[in-house]
């Protein structure tokens, strides 16, 4: 009979004396063989606290047990670039910008918590990714987000979306970080399972790079930041592996963490002060899995031993048992490893900032993580067994049965508009659709200019931030994904997302140098999902190898499904680029009147997976557009060379919605109109709505056309003049076909999100 664990603490001694006591390993998400392996590692049954720790650290979220066999490709295929200072396995990737400055960035998911409690789920997702940046030694300087929701007209979207946006805006605005862009998409497949992927970027002197290692026997373990409560207990081990029923009810709904951005702001300042003063040996943030993860990972990465007195942890809730304290995901906390001679100074500096800092243990040379609670040992484990030696599954994977049928169901065969008036109306219908319409209802809730270093933000193709006022050096970041393309072909769909993010950075004039990814998929126990995952990971790894840029880290989010229906495989790719002088950046728009509008790239009849097929037919079938990474590299090199030469006035990536949508957005962000003449013999519908990859709309100042055309020809890049910008043209004039006034375009494009949500 199972003992009531609330009566007395389950100690190591009790565990030794009661080897046959029943334990709730299945309820904690462990498999029977996993539980038996824990017993083999320990040579006895685990205590309740140890069982909780193993269930968390061996969960999908923490151990990557279903994904790591495929993620190894990133390390094996990653280009060895001298810029990479820290990569996969660290809290965030770090790349060198120059001899003195480094940048760290990472994207992670907070999907399930954001469905259960939209505002706090999204807010703490932002807070968590910010602390990953702090843990590397950097000052966070910006955030971005990639959001996906169900159908915009569904009642639950009206519940989830405003809360998510409020949470992102509230946390980022209060911490004082600009939100410099991202994306928001709607698709019925995300109904009941929205995706909330948050990215943060930070900057630091290269000399300030921090380590998570708990090294130096006798060093002090200090817990810094907020008190520990009951919020988020079981979050990563339960929510991260939960699926939601058709009604939206979760199999288990533990409390979602509650964020305090003002404490986070103090945490940033305290940590940076301690780092600059050389007072910290090692540092780890407390996010998913709380103390369990921080203690085991720092101990495993260091000398391998640590002793902690759990009763010293400051609590904000009464009656918390040791397993509760270890599993709590209370926010705004960091774990510091400090030399004993410097510990008092660390505590004093923290107090001056009004933050709690408490010595809770020491680094040992025993090779064991030992946790006591009021004088009784409740944990005694080898930390590597928690952090590094969890189960690894090479799960079966097989191509979905319907993929062949989907491939032949091509959108190119669907009925299409036949007259100029029908094409004209299609331009307006597309501009008004949820995925293509103006997103300012969302982005205006975010502060995009705090710090005064935002050079480009939403709705530009990438966000651009100045790092150094003296030299003007800066970075550009884009965050992109396309679940429909990945559903049709996960290998090429993932590469299309990579190519789009790479191109979006390039159109600002920056040189892409690094990647972070967030891989959102259904259940890994479904062989069809695992096939999608393996194909997508391989596509990204091969693509980055070809482009010569490393994957520096990221996140895997499984179990994104409602009932048995998984979301579209949705790899979201963040690309970071460097620009020598942000004054050279290339903006979105139409330049000056009389400038030439041209298209770089080739337009093919590629409509499968397109916005047109979705908006006009609700169709998903065929094969996605071809991707040519050699072409993407040549295009990026060209744009980087032309930036700042006065040979380009503006540039805009062509992606969802094709040329028609790029023209709509360029016109709506400019005071000019556009006179367009399509190439002779071109089919207007295909030319306007195809989503062929590797294309950029450019605006060339008068007198520079020959220079730009020559530069394209030298690189084998096709360039097609399309028309001119014109202050006297009201909107879009497509010669020989139709006119759309600025009023027509803005009426279709603007204000759609708020009105569809009833705001």
C-alpha positions in Angstrom: 0.0 0.0 0.0 1.4 3.4 -0.9 2.4 5.5 2.0 0.9 9.0 2.4 3.9 11.1 1.5 2.3 14.2 3.1 2.8 12.6 6.6 6.6 12.6 6.6 9.4 13.5 4.2 10.5 10.6 2.0 14.2 10.5 2.7 17.0 8.4 1.2 17.0 6.3 4.4 13.3 5.6 4.1 13.8 4.7 0.4 16.5 2.2 1.4 14.2 0.7 4.0 11.1 0.5 1.8 12.2 -0.9 -1.6 8.8 -2.2 -2.6 6.8 0.9 -1.9 4.5 1.8 -4.8 5.4 5.0 -6.5 3.4 7.2 -9.0 6.0 7.0 -11.8 3.3 6.6 -14.5 1.4 9.7 -13.3 4.6 11.7 -13.6 5.0 10.7 -17.2 7.7 8.0 -16.9 7.6 4.7 -18.7 8.0 1.5 -16.7 11.4 0.8 -18.2 12.5 4.3 -17.4 11.5 3.9 -13.8 13.4 0.6 -13.6 16.5 2.3 -15.0 16.3 5.0 -12.3 16.3 2.2 -9.7 19.3 0.7 -11.3 21.2 4.0 -11.4 20.5 4.6 -7.7 20.6 1.0 -6.5 17.3 1.5 -4.7 14.0 3.0 -5.3 14.0 6.8 -5.7 12.7 9.1 -3.0 9.7 11.2 -3.9 11.9 14.2 -4.6 14.3 12.1 -6.7 11.4 10.6 -8.7 10.1 14.1 -9.4 13.5 15.2 -10.5 14.0 12.3 -12.9 10.5 12.7 -14.3 11.2 16.3 -15.1 14.8 15.9 -16.4 13.9 12.8 -18.4 10.8 14.5 -19.9 10.8 15.3 -23.6 11.2 19.0 -22.9 14.4 18.7 -20.9 16.1 15.5 -22.2 15.2 15.7 -25.9 15.0 12.0 -25.7 13.0 11.6 -29.0 14.8 14.3 -30.9 18.5 14.2 -30.0 19.3 11.3 -32.4 18.3 13.6 -35.2 19.5 16.9 -33.7 23.1 15.5 -33.8 23.1 16.4 -37.4 23.5 20.1 -36.5 26.7 19.4 -34.7 28.0 17.0 -37.4 27.1 19.3 -40.3 27.6 22.7 -38.7 30.1 24.9 -40.6 33.1 25.6 -38.5 32.9 29.4 -38.5 35.4 31.5 -36.4 32.5 33.7 -35.3 30.9 30.9 -33.3 31.8 31.3 -29.6 29.2 29.2 -28.0 26.7 26.8 -29.6 24.4 23.9 -29.1 24.2 22.7 -25.5 24.6 26.2 -24.0 21.8 28.4 -22.8 22.0 30.4 -26.0 24.3 30.6 -29.0 27.0 33.3 -29.0 28.6 34.7 -32.2 31.3 37.3 -32.5 30.4 40.6 -34.3 34.0 42.0 -34.2 37.1 41.6 -32.1 35.3 43.1 -29.1 31.5 42.6 -29.3 29.6 39.4 -29.2 25.9 38.7 -29.6 23.8 35.9 -28.2 20.3 34.9 -29.4 17.9 32.0 -29.1 14.2 31.2 -29.8 12.1 28.9 -27.6 8.5 27.8 -27.4 5.8 28.4 -24.7 3.0 26.8 -26.6 0.9 24.8 -24.1 1.1 27.3 -21.2 -0.1 30.0 -23.6 -3.2 28.0 -24.4 -4.0 27.2 -20.8 -3.4 30.8 -19.6 -2.6 33.0 -22.6 -1.3 36.2 -20.9 0.9 34.5 -18.3 1.9 31.7 -20.6 3.2 34.2 -23.2 4.7 36.6 -20.7 6.7 33.9 -19.0 7.8 32.6 -22.3 9.4 36.1 -23.0 10.8 36.2 -19.5 12.4 32.8 -19.8 14.1 33.5 -23.1 15.4 36.8 -21.7 17.1 34.9 -18.8 18.8 32.5 -21.2 20.4 35.6 -22.7 21.4 36.9 -19.3 22.9 33.5 -18.4 25.4 33.9 -21.3 26.7 37.2 -19.9 24.8 39.5 -22.2 22.5 42.5 -21.8 19.2 41.7 -23.5 18.5 44.3 -26.2 15.4 43.1 -28.1 12.8 40.4 -28.5 10.7 39.0 -31.3 7.9 36.5 -31.6 6.4 34.0 -34.0 2.8 33.3 -33.3 0.2 30.9 -34.8 -3.4 30.6 -33.9 -6.5 28.8 -35.2 -9.0 30.2 -37.6 -9.4 33.9 -36.8 -13.2 33.7 -36.6 -13.1 30.8 -34.1 -14.3 31.9 -30.6 -11.2 30.4 -28.9 -8.9 32.5 -31.1 -10.6 35.6 -29.6 -9.8 34.2 -26.2 -6.2 33.2 -26.8 -4.8 35.8 -29.2 -5.5 39.0 -27.2 -4.1 37.4 -24.0 -0.9 36.2 -25.8 -0.3 39.7 -27.3 -1.1 41.3 -24.0 1.4 39.0 -22.2 4.2 39.6 -24.7 3.6 43.3 -24.8 3.3 43.7 -21.0 6.4 41.7 -20.1 8.6 43.2 -22.8 7.5 46.7 -22.3 7.9 46.6 -18.6 11.4 45.1 -18.8 12.2 47.8 -21.3 13.0 45.8 -24.4 12.0 46.7 -28.0 10.0 44.1 -29.9 11.5 44.4 -33.4 9.3 42.1 -35.4 8.2 38.5 -36.0 5.1 37.0 -37.6 1.5 36.1 -36.9 -0.4 33.4 -38.8 -3.8 31.7 -38.7 -4.7 28.2 -39.7 -7.3 25.8 -38.4 -4.6 23.2 -37.6 -3.5 25.4 -34.7 -7.0 25.5 -33.2 -6.6 24.4 -29.6 -2.8 24.3 -29.9 -1.5 27.8 -30.6 2.3 28.3 -31.1 4.0 31.0 -29.1 7.7 31.1 -30.0 9.8 33.9 -28.4 13.2 35.1 -29.4 15.6 37.3 -27.5 18.9 38.8 -28.5 21.6 40.3 -26.3 25.0 42.0 -26.7 28.1 41.8 -24.5 31.9 42.3 -24.6 33.4 39.0 -25.7 35.4 38.9 -22.4 32.1 38.7 -20.5 31.0 35.3 -21.8 29.7 33.2 -18.9 29.7 29.5 -18.1 27.1 27.3 -16.4 29.7 25.1 -14.8 29.5 24.5 -11.0 33.2 24.2 -10.6 35.6 24.8 -7.7 35.1 22.6 -4.7 33.9 24.8 -1.8 32.4 27.5 -4.0 29.0 28.8 -2.8 25.7 28.1 -4.6 23.5 31.2 -4.4 19.9 31.5 -5.4 19.2 35.0 -6.7 15.8 36.7 -7.5 12.2 36.0 -6.6 10.9 33.7 -3.9 9.8 30.2 -4.8 6.1 29.4 -5.0 3.8 26.7 -6.3 3.4 28.2 -9.8 4.4 26.0 -12.7 5.0 22.8 -10.7 5.1 20.0 -13.2 5.0 22.4 -16.1 7.7 20.9 -18.4 7.0 17.3 -17.5 3.2 17.6 -17.9 2.2 20.5 -20.0 5.1 20.0 -22.5 3.9 16.4 -23.2 0.1 17.1 -22.9 -2.2 17.0 -25.8 -5.6 18.7 -25.7 -8.9 17.0 -26.4 -11.3 18.2 -29.0 -13.0 20.4 -26.4 -9.7 22.0 -25.6 -9.4 20.4 -22.2 -5.9 19.2 -21.3 -5.1 15.8 -20.0 -3.4 17.7 -17.2 -3.4 21.4 -16.4 -0.8 22.3 -13.8 -0.6 25.9 -12.8 1.1 28.2 -15.3 4.0 30.3 -14.1 3.3 33.9 -13.1 5.8 36.5 -14.3 7.0 39.8 -12.7 8.9 41.8 -15.3 10.0 44.5 -12.8 11.9 41.8 -10.9 13.4 40.6 -14.2 14.6 44.1 -14.9 16.4 44.2 -11.6 17.8 40.7 -12.3 19.3 41.9 -15.5 21.1 44.8 -13.8 22.3 42.8 -10.8 23.7 40.0 -13.0 25.5 42.3 -15.3 27.1 44.2 -12.4 28.2 40.9 -10.8 29.6 39.7 -14.1 31.6 42.9 -14.8 33.0 42.8 -11.2 34.2 39.3 -11.8 32.2 37.9 -8.9 30.6 34.9 -10.6 32.2 31.5 -11.4 29.1 30.0 -13.0 25.5 31.0 -13.7 22.3 29.3 -14.8 18.8 30.6 -15.2 15.8 28.9 -13.6 13.2 28.4 -16.2 11.6 25.1 -17.1 12.2 22.5 -14.4 13.3 25.2 -11.9 15.9 24.2 -9.3 15.9 20.6 -10.6 17.3 21.6 -13.9 19.6 24.4 -12.6 21.2 22.2 -9.9 21.6 19.1 -12.0 22.9 20.9 -15.2 25.4 23.1 -13.3 26.7 20.2 -11.2 27.0 17.9 -14.3 28.8 20.6 -16.3 31.3 21.3 -13.4 33.1 19.2 -10.9 30.1 16.9 -10.6 29.2 17.4 -7.0 27.0 19.8 -5.1 25.3 19.9 -1.7 22.2 22.0 -1.1 20.1 22.7 2.0 16.6 23.1 0.6 15.1 24.7 3.7 17.3 27.8 2.9 15.3 28.5 -0.3 13.1 31.6 0.3 9.4 30.5 -0.2 6.3 32.4 -0.8 3.9 29.6 -0.1 3.4 27.6 3.1 3.6 23.8 3.3 5.8 23.2 0.3 7.4 19.8 0.3 10.9 19.3 -1.0 9.7 17.9 -4.3 7.5 21.0 -4.7 10.5 23.3 -4.1 12.6 21.4 -6.6 10.0 21.3 -9.3 8.6 24.9 -8.9 9.0 27.0 -12.0 8.6 30.3 -10.3 10.1 33.0 -12.5 12.8 35.6 -12.2 15.4 33.4 -10.5 19.0 32.7 -11.3 21.5 30.3 -9.8 25.1 31.6 -9.2 28.3 29.8 -8.3 30.5 32.1 -6.3 33.9 32.0 -4.7 33.5 31.9 -0.8 35.7 35.0 -0.5 33.3 36.9 -2.8 30.0 35.6 -1.6 29.3 38.4 0.9 29.9 41.0 -1.8 27.5 39.2 -4.1 24.8 39.2 -1.4 25.4 42.8 -0.5 25.2 44.0 -4.1 22.0 42.1 -4.6 20.5 43.7 -1.5 21.4 47.1 -2.8 19.3 46.3 -5.9 16.4 45.1 -3.7 16.8 41.5 -4.7 16.8 38.4 -2.6 20.1 36.5 -2.7 20.5 33.4 -0.5 23.4 30.9 -0.1 21.7 27.5 -0.4 24.7 25.1 -0.8 28.2 24.4 -1.9 30.1 22.8 -4.7 31.7 19.5 -3.7 34.0 16.9 -5.3 31.9 13.9 -4.5 30.3 13.5 -7.9 26.9 13.4 -6.2 24.1 15.9 -6.1 22.9 15.8 -2.4 19.9 17.8 -1.3 18.9 18.0 2.3 15.7 19.2 3.8 15.7 20.2 7.5 18.6 17.9 8.2 17.3 14.9 6.2 18.7 13.8 2.9 15.9 13.7 0.2 18.2 13.5 -2.9 21.5 11.7 -3.4 22.1 11.1 -7.1 24.8 11.4 -9.8 23.9 14.7 -11.5 25.0 13.4 -14.9 22.3 10.8 -14.7 19.8 13.6 -14.5 21.3 16.1 -17.0 23.2 14.0 -19.5 22.3 10.3 -19.3 18.5 10.3 -19.8 16.8 7.9 -22.1 17.5 8.2 -25.9 14.8 6.9 -28.2 15.3 6.2 -31.9 11.6 6.2 -32.5 10.2 4.6 -35.6 9.3 6.9 -38.4 7.5 6.4 -41.7 6.2 8.6 -44.4 2.5 9.6 -43.9 0.2 7.5 -45.9 -1.5 10.5 -47.6 1.6 12.2 -48.8 1.5 10.7 -52.3 -2.1 11.7 -52.8 -1.4 15.2 -51.5 1.5 15.6 -53.9 -0.6 15.0 -57.0 -3.4 17.3 -55.7 -1.7 20.3 -57.1 -3.0 23.8 -56.6 -1.9 24.7 -60.1 -5.0 22.8 -61.4 -7.5 24.8 -59.3 -9.9 27.3 -60.9 -8.3 30.7 -61.1 -9.5 34.2 -62.0 -10.0 34.6 -65.7 -10.6 38.3 -66.2 -8.8 41.5 -65.2 -11.6 42.4 -62.8 -11.5 39.0 -61.1 -7.7 39.4 -60.7 -8.2 42.9 -59.3 -10.7 41.6 -56.7 -8.3 38.7 -55.9 -5.6 41.2 -55.0 -8.0 42.9 -52.5 -9.3 39.6 -51.1 -5.7 38.4 -50.5 -4.7 41.7 -48.9 -7.7 41.5 -46.5 -7.0 37.8 -45.6 -5.8 37.1 -42.0 -2.3 36.0 -42.9 -1.5 38.9 -45.2 -3.4 41.9 -43.7 -1.8 44.6 -41.7 -0.7 43.3 -38.2 -0.3 46.7 -36.6 -3.2 46.0 -34.2 -0.7 43.5 -32.7 2.6 45.2 -33.1 1.4 48.6 -31.8 0.9 47.0 -28.4 4.6 46.4 -28.3 7.2 49.1 -27.7 9.6 48.9 -30.6 11.9 51.9 -30.0 12.9 51.8 -26.3 16.7 52.3 -25.9 16.6 54.3 -29.2 18.7 51.7 -31.1 15.9 50.2 -33.2 16.7 51.0 -36.8 14.1 48.8 -38.5 11.2 47.1 -36.8 7.8 45.7 -37.9 6.6 45.5 -40.6 10.1 45.4 -42.3 11.3 42.0 -43.4 13.8 41.9 -40.5 14.4 43.9 -37.4 17.6 45.9 -37.3 19.3 47.0 -34.0 22.3 49.3 -33.7 25.0 47.9 -31.3 27.6 50.6 -31.3 26.7 54.3 -31.7 30.4 55.2 -32.6 30.8 52.7 -35.4 27.2 52.1 -36.4 27.7 48.3 -36.4 24.4 46.5 -36.0 22.5 43.3 -36.4 19.5 42.2 -38.3 17.2 39.3 -37.2 14.3 37.6 -38.9 12.0 34.8 -37.7 10.1 32.8 -40.3 8.2 29.6 -40.8 5.6 28.1 -43.1 3.7 25.1 -41.8 1.8 24.5 -45.1 5.0 24.1 -47.1 6.4 21.7 -44.4 3.2 19.7 -44.4 3.6 19.1 -48.2 7.3 18.4 -47.9 9.0 18.8 -44.5 12.6 18.6 -45.9 12.1 21.3 -48.5 9.5 23.2 -46.4 12.1 23.6 -43.6 14.6 24.8 -46.2 12.1 27.3 -47.6 11.7 28.7 -44.0 15.4 28.9 -43.7 15.8 30.5 -47.1 13.1 33.1 -46.3 14.6 34.1 -43.0 18.1 34.3 -44.6 16.7 36.4 -47.4 14.8 38.7 -45.1 18.0 39.5 -43.3 19.8 40.0 -46.6 17.2 42.5 -47.9 18.1 44.9 -45.1 21.7 44.8 -46.3 23.0 42.6 -43.5 25.1 39.5 -43.9 23.5 36.4 -42.4 25.9 34.6 -39.9 23.9 32.3 -37.6 20.7 30.4 -37.0 18.5 29.5 -34.1 15.4 27.3 -34.6 12.2 26.3 -32.8 10.8 23.0 -34.0 7.1 22.6 -33.4 5.6 19.2 -34.1 2.9 16.7 -33.0 3.5 13.6 -30.9 6.8 11.9 -31.3 5.1 8.6 -30.6 3.4 8.9 -34.0 5.7 7.5 -36.7 4.3 10.0 -39.2 5.2 12.9 -37.0 8.7 11.6 -36.4 9.2 11.2 -40.2 8.2 14.9 -40.6 10.6 15.8 -37.8 13.5 13.8 -39.2 13.0 15.3 -42.6 12.7 18.9 -41.4 15.8 18.6 -39.2 17.8 17.1 -42.0 16.6 19.9 -44.3 17.7 22.6 -41.9 21.1 20.9 -41.2 21.8 20.4 -45.0 20.6 23.9 -45.7 22.8 25.6 -43.1 25.8 23.5 -44.3 25.2 24.7 -47.8 24.7 28.4 -46.7 27.8 28.2 -44.5 26.1 29.4 -41.3 25.8 27.4 -38.0 22.8 26.4 -36.0 23.7 27.8 -32.6 20.8 26.3 -30.6 17.1 26.3 -30.2 14.2 24.3 -29.0 12.0 21.3 -29.8 8.3 21.4 -28.9 6.5 18.1 -29.3 2.9 17.0 -28.5 1.4 20.0 -30.4 -1.9 18.4 -31.3 -5.6 18.4 -30.5 -6.9 14.9 -29.9 -5.3 12.8 -32.7 -4.8 15.7 -35.0 -1.3 17.1 -35.1 -0.5 20.6 -36.2 1.3 21.1 -39.5 5.0 20.5 -38.9 6.2 24.0 -38.2 9.9 24.6 -38.0 10.4 28.3 -37.2 13.8 29.6 -38.2 15.6 32.7 -36.7 18.5 34.1 -38.7 20.9 36.7 -37.4 23.0 38.9 -39.6 25.6 41.6 -39.1 25.7 45.0 -40.9 28.8 47.1 -40.6 26.9 50.4 -40.4 23.2 50.6 -39.8 23.1 53.8 -41.8 23.5 51.5 -44.9 20.4 49.5 -44.2 17.8 49.0 -47.0 14.3 49.9 -45.9 10.9 48.7 -47.1 9.0 51.2 -49.4 9.1 52.8 -52.8 12.0 55.2 -52.6 11.5 58.5 -54.6 9.2 59.3 -57.5 10.7 58.2 -60.8 12.7 55.3 -59.3 12.7 52.0 -61.1 10.8 49.0 -59.6 12.4 45.7 -60.6 12.2 42.0 -59.6 15.3 40.0 -58.9 14.7 36.2 -59.3 12.5 34.0 -61.5 8.8 33.5 -61.3 7.4 30.1 -62.0 3.9 28.6 -61.8 4.2 27.6 -58.1 0.9 27.9 -56.3 0.8 24.7 -54.2 0.8 25.6 -50.5 0.3 29.2 -51.4 -1.9 31.8 -49.6 -4.0 32.1 -52.8 -4.8 28.4 -52.6 -5.7 28.7 -49.0 -7.7 31.9 -49.1 -9.7 31.3 -52.3 -10.1 27.5 -52.1 -9.2 26.3 -48.6 -6.8 24.0 -50.4 -3.5 22.3 -49.3 -1.9 20.0 -51.8 0.8 19.5 -54.4 4.5 20.2 -53.8 6.0 23.4 -52.4 8.1 25.8 -54.5 11.7 24.8 -55.3 14.4 26.2 -53.2 17.9 27.1 -54.6 20.3 27.9 -51.8 23.1 28.8 -54.3 20.8 31.4 -55.7 20.0 32.7 -52.1 23.7 33.1 -51.3 24.3 35.1 -54.5 21.3 37.2 -53.8 22.4 37.9 -50.2 25.9 38.8 -51.4 24.5 41.2 -54.0 22.2 43.0 -51.6 25.0 43.3 -49.0 27.2 44.9 -51.7 24.6 47.3 -52.9 23.5 48.4 -49.5 24.9 51.9 -48.8 26.0 52.5 -52.4 22.9 54.6 -53.3 22.1 51.9 -55.9 19.1 50.6 -54.0 16.4 52.8 -52.4 14.3 50.0 -51.0 13.9 46.2 -51.1 11.2 43.7 -50.1 11.2 39.9 -49.9 8.5 38.1 -51.9 7.0 35.3 -49.9 3.3 34.7 -48.8 1.0 36.3 -51.4 3.7 36.7 -54.0 4.4 39.9 -56.0 0.8 41.3 -55.5 1.2 41.3 -51.8 4.7 42.8 -51.9 3.4 45.7 -54.0 0.4 46.2 -51.7 2.7 46.4 -48.7 5.3 48.7 -50.4 2.6 51.1 -51.6 0.9 51.2 -48.2 4.2 52.0 -46.5 5.0 54.8 -49.0 3.5 58.0 -50.1 4.0 57.0 -53.7 2.1 54.9 -56.2 3.4 52.3 -58.6 3.2 52.1 -62.4 3.7 48.4 -63.3 4.0 46.7 -66.7 4.3 42.9 -66.5 6.9 41.3 -68.9 5.6 40.5 -72.4 3.8 37.2 -72.5 3.6 36.8 -68.7 0.4 35.4 -67.3 -0.9 38.1 -64.9 -2.3 35.7 -62.4 0.8 33.5 -62.1 3.1 36.5 -62.1 1.1 38.2 -59.3 0.3 35.3 -57.0 3.0 32.6 -57.5 5.1 32.1 -54.4 8.3 31.1 -56.1 11.3 31.4 -53.7 14.4 33.5 -54.0 12.7 36.7 -55.3 13.1 40.3 -54.1 11.3 43.4 -55.2 13.9 46.2 -55.4 13.6 50.0 -56.0 16.5 51.4 -58.0 17.2 55.2 -58.0 17.2 56.9 -61.4 20.6 56.6 -63.1 21.6 53.4 -61.3 19.7 50.9 -63.4 22.7 49.8 -65.5 24.9 49.4 -62.4 22.4 47.2 -60.7 21.7 45.1 -63.8 25.4 44.6 -64.4 25.9 43.5 -60.8 23.0 41.0 -61.2 24.4 39.7 -64.5 27.8 39.2 -63.0 26.2 36.8 -60.4 23.9 35.1 -62.8 20.8 36.6 -61.1 17.9 37.4 -63.4 16.5 40.9 -63.0 13.3 42.2 -64.6 12.2 45.9 -64.7 8.5 46.1 -63.8 7.8 49.9 -63.7 8.4 53.1 -61.9 7.4 54.8 -58.7 5.1 57.8 -59.3 3.8 60.5 -56.9 1.0 61.1 -59.3 -0.3 57.5 -59.4 -2.9 56.9 -56.7 -2.1 53.3 -55.6 -1.3 50.5 -58.1 -1.7 50.9 -61.8 -1.2 47.6 -63.6 -0.9 48.7 -67.2 -3.4 47.0 -69.6 -5.1 45.2 -66.7 -6.5 47.3 -63.8 -6.1 50.1 -61.3 -6.4 50.0 -57.5 -6.4 53.2 -55.6 -4.5 53.7 -52.3 -7.9 53.9 -50.7 -8.9 50.5 -52.1 -5.7 48.9 -50.9 -5.8 50.4 -47.4 -9.4 49.6 -47.0 -8.7 46.0 -47.7 -5.3 45.7 -45.9 -5.7 47.8 -42.7 -7.6 47.2 -39.5 -8.6 43.6 -40.2 -7.2 41.9 -37.1 -9.0 44.0 -34.6 -12.3 44.0 -36.4 -12.3 40.3 -36.9 -11.7 39.8 -33.2 -14.5 42.2 -32.3 -12.1 44.8 -30.9 
